[in-house]
């Protein structure tokens, strides 16, 4: 697979990725190489990654707790302190080996430590490969509110090796599929059609789906790096999806949802908004709902959950003032940004998902 040129860095694939990494380390000669992992990737991914390094340099490791609940400033303090204890300087290199939580947090830590050290992202989950790998967004959550603290910062490179996908569960693979579905619905009808007719995720087309998804996100980001217009399409399903994710994360009586599961629900609900407000075809809405239910199953959202979920949307980082903004669909791959939705339609959308 050819490397993809992103904003001031490249995304490299499979074995070629490690060749590029070893050449980079040999030429840049970082004063220290530090690998950030969580407790899962330390066990499942770090040994394979270290076997691919040609460098004779001593590799330091910082391990953090796994899970979205730990994507916060407290964990950043742990990593900043560990970097300090390791005497990391401005010529040090931080390699973030993990899912989106690790690459988002690691990029933020690197970009703020001593006003910025270089970092490389190696995503190990499907979600992080097709979403967090491109776009230069770094950051952490504020409590359960998603990605409120962060900045745009480019890695030196991103390395994609699908060998790492053998370490994740089927549930985590499906979580990544939600973002691929989003790319198909908002940008590439052919991608959506290939998913809609394919009931098996782990097949020979997975590498193709990953590559095309990264291409799409990169095409969008190159045209709109700071999310002033086109890039907002990447938020389809996310406005109410993030609120659902946060609500289930903070609830003592709900099973925590993966990011993809919450966004999948969000796409069904925001598809309903699109049908009501922009005449998005009902047949396509039914296709979206049935495909997502087939892949993700159905999550019970009680009527008493509605208002807390709706209330959480006021914290969405895309809002302007008190206005909650949505990206909605006029048709497949035809979208409208900065849409507002009245309260009664919000409730109808939640009811539609539940039916």
N, C-alpha and C positions, 0 to 999 in steps of 0.2 A: 504494500500500500504506500502511495506517495505521501510524504509529509504535507501537512496543511499549514500554510502561513497565516498566523493570527496577528493580533496587534503587537508588533515588536517581538514576537517569539514564534516558535513553531511547535506543532503537535506531531510527534513521531510515533510510529507504530511497530509493534511486535519486536523482533530481534534487532531491527535497525535502530530502534529506540535506545538500546543499551550501547550500541556502537557509538552513537552520537553522544550519549552521556559520558562514556569513557574518554572520548576525544575532548569533550568540554572540560572535564576535570584535569586532564593532562595539560591542556593549554592555559586554563585560568589559574591553576594551582591555588585553590582555596586554602586559607590558613587552617581551617578545621572543616570537616564534613560531619554534619549532625543529622541523623535521621529521626524524624518525628513519627511515631506510630501510636496506635491505641493498643489495648491489651489483646485484641483479636489479631490485628495485623502483625503485631510483634511475634505471635506464635505461628500464624498461617502464611505470612507473606515475606517477612524480613529475611528468613534464611535463603529463599529463592532469590530475592533481590541482591543480597550480599554476594551470592555465587556468580552474579553477572558483572560485578565490579572488577576491573583490572587494577584499580589503584592499590598501591601498597600503603596508603595513608591509613592511620588509625581512624576507625569510624566510631563516633559516639552515638548513643541512642537515648532519646527521651521518650518515655512511654506515658500515655495519659489514659484515663478511664474512657471506655467506649460508650457511645450512645449520645443522642441529641440533647439529653438532659444536661450533659457536661459541656455543651458548646456555649461557653459563657466566659465572662471576664475572670472569674475565679480560676478557671483552667488556664487562661492566658497568663495570669500571674505565676502559676506553677511553671509554665514553660519559660517565661521571661527569667524567672529565678534560676531555673536549670541552665539556661544559656549563660547567665552570669557566672554561675558556679563552674561552668566548663571553660570560662575565660574566652567566650566567643567574642570576636571582634568584627569590624566592618568588612573584612575579607573572608569571613566564614560563610559557609553554604548550608542552608537548611533544606533537606529533602523531605517533603511531606508524603508519606506512604500510607494511604488509607482511603476511606470513603470521603464524601463531601464534608462531613464534620471535620475531619483531619485536614483536608486541603483548604477549606474555608478558614478555619482557626489558625492553621500553620502559616498561611499566607498573610493573615492579619498580624500575627506575632512577628514574623520576619520583617514586615513592612514598617513596623513601629519600633522594633528593637534597635537602639542606637541610631534612630532615624532611618533605619532601613538596611537590611542585609539581603543578599541574593537568596532566592529560593526556587526549587523545582517541585512540580506536582506530579505524583505518580498515583492516579486514581485506581482503586482496587475493586470498586463496585460498579455495576452497570449504570446506576444513577449518576455517580460522580464522573464516569467516563463521558456520558452524553450530555451532562449539564454543567457540572462544576469545572470541567476541564478547560472550557473556553469562556472568555468574557471578562477576566481580570477582576472579578468581584471577590473580595475577602470580607470576613466578618464573623460576628458571633451574635447570639440571641441575647435579648434583655429580658431576663426571666423566661417566660414561655413565648414572648413576642419575637417572631422570626426575623433574624438578620437586621436588627435595628442599628447595631453598632458595626461600622466597617468602612472600607474605602476601596477604590479601584487601584489595583497594583498588579503589574505584569510579572509573571514568573520568568525565569530564564528559558524554560521549555516545559512541555508537558509530555509525558511518556505513557502510551497506551499499550498494555500487554494483556490480552484476554485470558492468559493463563491464570491470572488472579481471580477470574470469575468462578473457578472451580472451588474457591474457598468460601463462597457466599451461599446462603440458602435460596431456595426457590422463591420464597417470599421477598427477599431482597432483590432478586432478579426482576420480579414483577414490579417492584417499586420503581426500578429504572425504566421499565416499559412505559410507565405513565408519561414520562417526559418525551419518549419517542412518539407516542400517540399525539401529544401536543404539537410536535413539529409537523406531523402529518395533517392534522386538522387545520392548522393556521397557515401552513406554508407549502406543503408538498402533498398533493392528492395521491400520487403514486405510492408514497410511503404509507399513508393511511390505508390505502387499499391492500397493500401487502400485509399489513398487520391484521386487518379486518378478516381476511380469509385464512389466516394462519393461526390455528389454535395451539400450536406448539412453539413455545418460546425458544427452547434450546435446539435449534436446527442449524443447518448449514448457512442460513441467511443472517445469523446474528452478527457476524463481523461486518456484513454489508449494512445492516441497520445502524450499527454503531458509527461506522464511517460516515454514512449519509447524514446522521443526526448531528455529528460534529461539524460537517460541512455546512449544514443549514444554520446552526447557531453562529458559526464563524461568519457566514455571509451577512447575517443580520447585525452582528456586533461590529463588523468592519464599517457598515453603513451608519451605525448609530451607537458609538461606543458608550455614551453616558446616559442612554435611555431617555432621549428627548422625544422620540417618535416611534420609528419602526420597531425598535428593540422591545417596546412595550408588549408586542405580541407574545413574547416569551412568558408573559404573566397570565396567559389564558388558563383558567382553572385555579389560579393561585390566590386570587383575592379572597374568595370564600374558603378555598382549600386550606390556606394558611391558618385562617381562623378556626376551622375544624381541627386541624392538626394541633394548634395551641390548646384548644379546649379539651381535647382528649388527653393531651400531655399533662395538663394541670389537674385533671379530674381524678379523684381517688377511686372512682367507681367505674372508670372506663379503661379498656385495654388500649395502651398507646398505639397509635397508627404509625406506619412508616410514612415518610414524606410522599412517596408515590401513591399510596392508598388514599391519602387525604386529597392529593391533587386530582386523582381519578374521580373521586366524588365531586370535587369542585368543577371538573369539566362537564359532568352530567348536569349539574345545577346551573352553571353559566351557559351551557347549551340551551337549557330551558329559557333563561333570560333572553338569549339570542332569538329564540323562536317567538317569544312574546313581543319583543321590542323591535326586532330587525327582520322579522319574517324568515328567519332561518328555517329551511325545509323540515317539516315534522318527520318525514321519513328518515332523513339523516340524523335527526335528534334521536329517534328510536334506535338507529344503528349504533350511535355512540353509546347509548345507555346499555343496550344488550351486549355489545362487545366488552365494555368495561365490567359489567356484572359477570360475564363469562370468565374474565381474567382475574378479577379481584374479589368476587363474591359480593355480598351485600352487607353493609354495616348498619346496624340499627342506630338511628338518630331520633331520640324521643322528642315529642312536641315541647317538653319543658327545656330541651337543649337549645331550641331555636334562638331565643332572645340573647342568651349569653354568647352564642356564636356570632350573631349579627352585631352585638356590641363590640366584640373583639376586632371587627373589621375597621373600626375607627382608628386603630393603631397601624394600619397597613402603611408601609413606607412610600407607597405610590400616591397616597392621598394628597390633595391640595386643600389646605385648610381643613374644614370639616366634611369636605365632599369625598365620598368613597368612589374611586374610579375603577371601572371594569374594562377589560378587552372582550368584546363580543364578536360573534360571527354573523356575517350577512349570508355567507355560503361557505362551502369548503374552500379554504385558502383565500377567503375574502373576509376581511376583518374591519372593525371600527374600534378605535381607541378612545379612551376617556369617556366612557358611557356611564351614566348614572342609572340606578335602579331603585324604584320606590319600595317602601317597606312591604307592602302587600305582595309585590312580585317576589321579593326575597323569600317570604314565607311560602308562596306558591312553588318556588324552585325547590325548597327543602321538601315540601310535600311530594313533588314530582319524583324526586330521588327515592323517597320512601315507598312510593306506590309499586 
